[in-house]
Amino acid sequence: MRPRRGVVLVTTRMPHRVFHKVYDADYVGAVGSDDAALQTSSVIESTAGGTVLVGSSRRQAGFDAALDLDAVREIARKATRVFPFLADAAVMRVYGGFRPFMPDHLPVIGADPRVAGLWHATGHEGAGVGLALGTAELLRDVMTGRPPHSTPSPSRPLAPRSASERRRDRARDAAGGDPVRPGAAEAVTIVVDGEPVTGVRGQSIAGVLLAADRTAWRTTAAGRRPRGIFCGIGVCFDCLVAVGGVRDIRACQRPATDGDLVTTQDETLPETTS
């Protein structure tokens, strides 16, 4: 599985002029492409707040999270061809994230043949939200031995690694891992509210907390309701923690570093309604 990065532009508020989500035909080609180079297409929609979301891009460049100006320029250029009035719009924010990409474009759903009790439901690339419910039902059925309500044919069973693959992985782990997959033996320990919690190098703080069965680490001001991870891509504010005394750190975006002092937060943000 490879990370496939995407970028989205967000304009300032404007009168509603885009009333449907609009795609150009390049989207189909970009989604189906195996090319690691930059692929862009127009995906444009308005929000209830009056901003316009403008995408999209795809590029395989490992976990490089630096601002991709080439993608931003190309997305903006294509969007103004679809809606020329966007040429006068101001972009107030650009954000990006990584899609879990499989070269054959099929998700990975099923039991891991190497680790008993480990199940996978990933590799949906950009269709994870749309396929989430069906994936959950399929995984529930195969885990419990019930006949699945939907056919598992869109996914593939996970095959055991060959002897050469195992030798390659052992050599890579002994050398400290690679930029995409951390070495399996590299543990990190963070301290959460005075309690040590262990994870592996490359995990976010949220990943370490979730693996330790901690699903909430912040409470809201109104009603002091528990909050943990929600969007997972650094857009919302549900997963905020304090790290080394610095508040309002997004746990889903901050890599866990050995020795991090993490403090859960109370009454960080007021409740809002939508």
DATATA-V499560 format. One record per pair of residues at least 4 apart in sequence whose ideal C-beta (glycine too) atoms are under 8 Angstrom apart, sorted by sequence separation. I is the first residue (numbers start at 1). J is the second residue. If there is no record, write none. Layout:
i:I j:J
i:I j:J
This chain:
i:18 j:22
i:23 j:27
i:25 j:29
i:26 j:30
i:27 j:31
i:28 j:32
i:29 j:33
i:35 j:39
i:46 j:50
i:47 j:51
i:68 j:72
i:69 j:73
i:70 j:74
i:71 j:75
i:72 j:76
i:73 j:77
i:74 j:78
i:75 j:79
i:76 j:80
i:77 j:81
i:78 j:82
i:79 j:83
i:80 j:84
i:82 j:86
i:85 j:89
i:102 j:106
i:114 j:118
i:124 j:128
i:127 j:131
i:128 j:132
i:131 j:135
i:132 j:136
i:133 j:137
i:134 j:138
i:135 j:139
i:136 j:140
i:137 j:141
i:138 j:142
i:139 j:143
i:140 j:144
i:148 j:152
i:161 j:165
i:162 j:166
i:163 j:167
i:164 j:168
i:165 j:169
i:166 j:170
i:167 j:171
i:168 j:172
i:169 j:173
i:170 j:174
i:171 j:175
i:173 j:177
i:177 j:181
i:182 j:186
i:191 j:195
i:192 j:196
i:199 j:203
i:203 j:207
i:204 j:208
i:205 j:209
i:206 j:210
i:207 j:211
i:208 j:212
i:210 j:214
i:220 j:224
i:231 j:235
i:242 j:246
i:250 j:254
i:256 j:260
i:46 j:51
i:47 j:52
i:67 j:72
i:102 j:107
i:141 j:146
i:161 j:166
i:172 j:177
i:177 j:182
i:191 j:196
i:192 j:197
i:203 j:208
i:209 j:214
i:210 j:215
i:219 j:224
i:220 j:225
i:231 j:236
i:242 j:247
i:249 j:254
i:33 j:39
i:46 j:52
i:47 j:53
i:80 j:86
i:102 j:108
i:112 j:118
i:140 j:146
i:141 j:147
i:142 j:148
i:172 j:178
i:177 j:183
i:190 j:196
i:191 j:197
i:209 j:215
i:219 j:225
i:230 j:236
i:242 j:248
i:243 j:249
i:45 j:52
i:46 j:53
i:79 j:86
i:80 j:87
i:111 j:118
i:112 j:119
i:124 j:131
i:141 j:148
i:176 j:183
i:177 j:184
i:189 j:196
i:190 j:197
i:219 j:226
i:220 j:227
i:231 j:238
i:240 j:247
i:242 j:249
i:44 j:52
i:45 j:53
i:111 j:119
i:112 j:120
i:141 j:149
i:161 j:169
i:175 j:183
i:189 j:197
i:199 j:207
i:203 j:211
i:209 j:217
i:218 j:226
i:219 j:227
i:230 j:238
i:240 j:248
i:241 j:249
i:30 j:39
i:44 j:53
i:59 j:68
i:110 j:119
i:111 j:120
i:172 j:181
i:174 j:183
i:177 j:186
i:189 j:198
i:190 j:199
i:199 j:208
i:218 j:227
i:229 j:238
i:230 j:239
i:240 j:249
i:29 j:39
i:30 j:40
i:43 j:53
i:44 j:54
i:76 j:86
i:110 j:120
i:138 j:148
i:142 j:152
i:173 j:183
i:176 j:186
i:188 j:198
i:189 j:199
i:198 j:208
i:216 j:226
i:217 j:227
i:218 j:228
i:228 j:238
i:229 j:239
i:240 j:250
i:241 j:251
i:30 j:41
i:43 j:54
i:44 j:55
i:57 j:68
i:109 j:120
i:124 j:135
i:137 j:148
i:138 j:149
i:172 j:183
i:173 j:184
i:187 j:198
i:188 j:199
i:197 j:208
i:215 j:226
i:216 j:227
i:217 j:228
i:227 j:238
i:228 j:239
i:237 j:248
i:239 j:250
i:240 j:251
i:243 j:254
i:251 j:262
i:29 j:41
i:42 j:54
i:43 j:55
i:59 j:71
i:108 j:120
i:109 j:121
i:137 j:149
i:138 j:150
i:173 j:185
i:187 j:199
i:188 j:200
i:197 j:209
i:199 j:211
i:216 j:228
i:227 j:239
i:239 j:251
i:26 j:39
i:42 j:55
i:43 j:56
i:108 j:121
i:137 j:150
i:187 j:200
i:188 j:201
i:199 j:212
i:215 j:228
i:237 j:250
i:239 j:252
i:241 j:254
i:26 j:40
i:27 j:41
i:41 j:55
i:42 j:56
i:57 j:71
i:107 j:121
i:108 j:122
i:121 j:135
i:138 j:152
i:186 j:200
i:187 j:201
i:198 j:212
i:214 j:228
i:215 j:229
i:26 j:41
i:27 j:42
i:41 j:56
i:76 j:91
i:107 j:122
i:108 j:123
i:121 j:136
i:169 j:184
i:186 j:201
i:188 j:203
i:190 j:205
i:197 j:212
i:25 j:41
i:26 j:42
i:27 j:43
i:40 j:56
i:107 j:123
i:134 j:150
i:184 j:200
i:186 j:202
i:234 j:250
i:244 j:260
i:245 j:261
i:24 j:41
i:40 j:57
i:57 j:74
i:106 j:123
i:107 j:124
i:138 j:155
i:192 j:209
i:197 j:214
i:243 j:260
i:244 j:261
i:248 j:265
i:23 j:41
i:24 j:42
i:39 j:57
i:40 j:58
i:57 j:75
i:121 j:139
i:182 j:200
i:183 j:201
i:190 j:208
i:210 j:228
i:234 j:252
i:243 j:261
i:245 j:263
i:247 j:265
i:23 j:42
i:38 j:57
i:39 j:58
i:56 j:75
i:182 j:201
i:209 j:228
i:210 j:229
i:233 j:252
i:234 j:253
i:243 j:262
i:22 j:42
i:23 j:43
i:38 j:58
i:39 j:59
i:55 j:75
i:105 j:125
i:119 j:139
i:182 j:202
i:188 j:208
i:218 j:238
i:232 j:252
i:242 j:262
i:243 j:263
i:248 j:268
i:22 j:43
i:38 j:59
i:54 j:75
i:102 j:123
i:181 j:202
i:218 j:239
i:231 j:252
i:241 j:262
i:242 j:263
i:247 j:268
i:21 j:43
i:22 j:44
i:37 j:59
i:54 j:76
i:72 j:94
i:100 j:122
i:101 j:123
i:192 j:214
i:206 j:228
i:217 j:239
i:218 j:240
i:229 j:251
i:241 j:263
i:242 j:264
i:21 j:44
i:22 j:45
i:36 j:59
i:100 j:123
i:102 j:125
i:206 j:229
i:218 j:241
i:229 j:252
i:241 j:264
i:242 j:265
i:21 j:45
i:36 j:60
i:100 j:124
i:101 j:125
i:107 j:131
i:119 j:143
i:177 j:201
i:217 j:241
i:241 j:265
i:20 j:45
i:33 j:58
i:36 j:61
i:54 j:79
i:100 j:125
i:177 j:202
i:192 j:217
i:240 j:265
i:18 j:44
i:30 j:56
i:99 j:125
i:109 j:135
i:206 j:232
i:18 j:45
i:19 j:46
i:31 j:58
i:67 j:94
i:99 j:126
i:18 j:46
i:30 j:58
i:68 j:96
i:100 j:128
i:107 j:135
i:240 j:268
i:17 j:46
i:27 j:56
i:67 j:96
i:99 j:128
i:109 j:138
i:110 j:139
i:240 j:269
i:16 j:46
i:38 j:68
i:109 j:139
i:40 j:71
i:65 j:96
i:111 j:142
i:237 j:268
i:38 j:70
i:54 j:86
i:110 j:142
i:111 j:143
i:237 j:269
i:38 j:71
i:42 j:75
i:109 j:142
i:206 j:239
i:16 j:50
i:18 j:52
i:40 j:74
i:52 j:86
i:217 j:251
i:15 j:50
i:40 j:75
i:44 j:79
i:63 j:98
i:13 j:49
i:14 j:50
i:38 j:74
i:42 j:78
i:205 j:241
i:13 j:50
i:14 j:51
i:41 j:78
i:42 j:79
i:52 j:89
i:54 j:91
i:13 j:51
i:14 j:52
i:40 j:78
i:44 j:82
i:120 j:158
i:205 j:243
i:12 j:51
i:42 j:81
i:44 j:83
i:11 j:51
i:42 j:82
i:10 j:51
i:11 j:52
i:51 j:92
i:58 j:99
i:60 j:101
i:10 j:52
i:44 j:86
i:110 j:152
i:209 j:251
i:224 j:266
i:10 j:53
i:11 j:54
i:109 j:152
i:224 j:267
i:9 j:53
i:10 j:54
i:205 j:249
i:8 j:53
i:9 j:54
i:110 j:155
i:113 j:158
i:206 j:251
i:8 j:54
i:9 j:55
i:109 j:155
i:112 j:158
i:113 j:159
i:114 j:160
i:205 j:251
i:206 j:252
i:218 j:264
i:219 j:265
i:221 j:267
i:225 j:271
i:8 j:55
i:107 j:154
i:108 j:155
i:110 j:157
i:111 j:158
i:113 j:160
i:114 j:161
i:204 j:251
i:205 j:252
i:217 j:264
i:218 j:265
i:219 j:266
i:220 j:267
i:221 j:268
i:7 j:55
i:8 j:56
i:106 j:154
i:107 j:155
i:108 j:156
i:110 j:158
i:204 j:252
i:208 j:256
i:217 j:265
i:218 j:266
i:219 j:267
i:220 j:268
i:221 j:269
i:222 j:270
i:223 j:271
i:6 j:55
i:7 j:56
i:106 j:155
i:204 j:253
i:205 j:254
i:207 j:256
i:220 j:269
i:221 j:270
i:222 j:271
i:6 j:56
i:7 j:57
i:106 j:156
i:108 j:158
i:204 j:254
i:205 j:255
i:218 j:268
i:220 j:270
i:221 j:271
i:6 j:57
i:204 j:255
i:205 j:256
i:220 j:271
i:5 j:57
i:6 j:58
i:26 j:78
i:104 j:156
i:203 j:255
i:204 j:256
i:5 j:58
i:6 j:59
i:202 j:255
i:203 j:256
i:4 j:58
i:5 j:59
i:24 j:78
i:4 j:59
i:5 j:60
i:201 j:256
i:205 j:260
i:4 j:60
i:5 j:61
i:3 j:60
i:199 j:256
i:205 j:262
i:2 j:60
i:24 j:82
i:3 j:62
i:5 j:64
i:3 j:63
i:5 j:65
i:22 j:82
i:7 j:68
i:22 j:83
i:5 j:68
i:9 j:72
i:7 j:71
i:7 j:72
i:18 j:83
i:9 j:75
i:17 j:83
i:190 j:256
i:9 j:76
i:190 j:257
i:7 j:75
i:17 j:85
i:188 j:256
i:190 j:258
i:191 j:259
i:34 j:103
i:188 j:257
i:189 j:258
i:190 j:259
i:191 j:260
i:193 j:262
i:9 j:79
i:56 j:126
i:188 j:258
i:189 j:259
i:190 j:260
i:191 j:261
i:192 j:262
i:193 j:263
i:190 j:261
i:191 j:262
i:192 j:263
i:193 j:264
i:190 j:262
i:192 j:264
i:32 j:105
i:31 j:105
i:11 j:86
i:14 j:89
i:12 j:89
i:11 j:89
i:12 j:90
i:11 j:90
i:12 j:91
i:11 j:91
i:12 j:92
i:10 j:91
i:11 j:92
i:9 j:91
i:10 j:92
i:10 j:93
i:9 j:93
i:10 j:94
i:9 j:94
i:10 j:95
i:8 j:94
i:7 j:94
i:8 j:95
i:7 j:95
i:8 j:96
i:7 j:96
i:6 j:96
i:5 j:96
i:6 j:97
i:5 j:97
i:6 j:98
i:5 j:98
i:6 j:99
i:4 j:98
i:5 j:99
i:31 j:125
i:3 j:98
i:4 j:99
i:31 j:126
i:3 j:99
i:4 j:100
i:3 j:100
i:4 j:101
i:3 j:101
i:1 j:100
i:2 j:101
i:1 j:101
i:2 j:102
i:1 j:102
i:2 j:103
i:1 j:108
i:63 j:179
i:62 j:179
i:63 j:180
i:62 j:180
i:6 j:126
i:1 j:122
i:4 j:125
i:1 j:123
i:97 j:233
i:97 j:234
i:95 j:233
i:95 j:234
i:95 j:235
i:3 j:180
i:2 j:180
i:48 j:274
